[in-house]
Amino acid sequence: MTIPFSAAEAQTSAVLVINAGSSSIKFALISCDSPQPIVRGEIERLGSAEATLNWRIAEDKQAEQILAQASHEQGFAAIVACLAPYQSMLKAIGHRVVHGGEDLQNAALIDTDCLAILETNSGLAPLHNPANIAGIEAAMAAWPTLPHVAVCDTAFHQTLPEMAYRYAIPDALYRDHGVRRYGFHGTSHRYVSERAAEAAGLSYQNSSWLVAHLGNGVSTCAVHNGESVDTSMGLTPLEGTVMGTRSGDVDPNLHGHLQRSLGWSLERIDTMLNRESGLLGLSGLSNDMRTLLEARANGHDGARLAIAVFCYRLAKSLAAMRCALPALDGLIFTGGIGEHAPDIRRETMAHLSWLGATLDDELNQQTVGGKSGRISSSTNTAIWVIPTNEERQIVLETLAVLAAIH
């Protein structure tokens, strides 16, 4: 494949970032030298009569197109037409992929071998990888002359030491079936830890960070010298701390208990743990932290409990991640909750006073709405809010792949 990209073209080049799901396609056209999208859009409800393409050009023009019963292929044809004015800028497609297993430890040019690896690992992410692959194949048909790069959520965590990624289960389950801890949100953890090092004036390759990615999905990560050395999610994104609708860690024998005592099937238990638990299950109200904070202020006891458990379990996870670091330069909050909920940051840090990090209440309250900055007053361990930009990280990793093959 001829790669139509050169360093001299970088100022006028753009990468199209694709995140394909089973019924949706998110996309963003991003300049190689600027983090702000030129065009951003999403197709929702693919395959239904309500399928719709919505897109925005910069921050000004918005548009909508009905795509009734559209397939992935028809959806990408609509995106091609949407991006026609920018075709000459388009130099590569970067695809977000959930699971690369142990085989994809870095972003990779997509070819038949890469697709085979993604297929092999579909069993580890059955709700995500097949949709990612369908999107890749449709995009490759839409842009057959452009390079396509896979950037996996799991790749950043492939530097975990064996003591961090192995489960204490029979060895054959790992050796023969790949049952181990993989971790997710890797593009976010990598992006914000590198940006924090820059903001602190430190070398990324000589610094240590705790990261809390807080959205509907939540994970923590220990990053040492630019590498993930532990993370809270495991074989699947269900392991770890409390999330929007996911339980996080529970007693492994809960499945057996519910089957024996209530007669629940494995499918019923899986649905409960992934879609009916977390903040939603604890509060009985919502998985949205904004709703819960407002409800707590109005005396809702379920919201109070959900927030208390969320912050305590998050602090416990960060404390555990600290064990993986020989030193600590700072703690980073990111993601929708991490960037916009100062009360959650404050209540989490109240459990971590032993870290030697002191939250500055005024800075904490001011650092919302996409603002980035240090929110601690102590001179020891710093606390940072760093807005994540997974799309930008996918662009950077896509360009690194292209540069490496020249």
C-alpha angles and dihedrals in degrees: 000000000000111000110218095208136101134171090246090061095052095102092059099032131099138190122219111221115206128194107181122190132178093269104013143051120203118192140176130185106213129184115240091235102039132055095215116097118244090202128008127184150148138210111212132193096016113196094026134099088249096056108141137179115213122180141169128207107218106309097314122059122048126187140178134202128187113229102180113197091354118170124214089266093051090045092055090047087058091049090051089054091046091053096042094111089056099043094112090057094051111104105157145000119233115199125202108222123183103211130030095157116205092318100071107052093159138022109291140200107252114242134139092286092051092048090050090054091051090049091050091053095047089097088065092053106024094162094051118024097059089053091046090051092048089053093048093051092048092047092049089053090050095047104024096161097051126085115252121206129195116217110188126206088220098051099084090056095055088095091069111124117244092253088060101044102039123091119216093247132111111306094233091066088063099036096046104026107025096241103165141109112287106166129211141219085061096149090053095046091049095046098049096041090053092047091049091053090052092048091049093048092243132133109254089218090056105043141083128219143179112212128197112193104192120186133108081306115048131197139158127212140189112218119191123180092343096311133104109242099172139000137181102236117078140180087344135013089260096080120089135032131358115293138181098281100349121093099217115205117008132163105289089226092060089096092057093044094052092046094050099040102034103019092238118168123232089252092053092050092047091052092048094051095045104035110018104040137064117058091345094053096044096046099036084215118072147338090222113101092207091058092047095050090052092046092049090053087055093052102263105159095199091055090049092053094045093052093046093051092044094054095041094049090045091053091049090052093050090048089053092049089054088068089068095057126080089202137005127225098171153332119243129205117199142151128065095305095034092053100039109031112072091172090061091049091049095047092047093050090050086072092049104054089126089069090076092238118131119200116224103221095205095048090044093055093045097050102082138104097054096316119145125210153104114291100183130092099198122100093220120058111013126216116214138186109209118175109229122234109185091169091058091049090052089053092051093049092045091053090048090056091050092048092050094055095051 
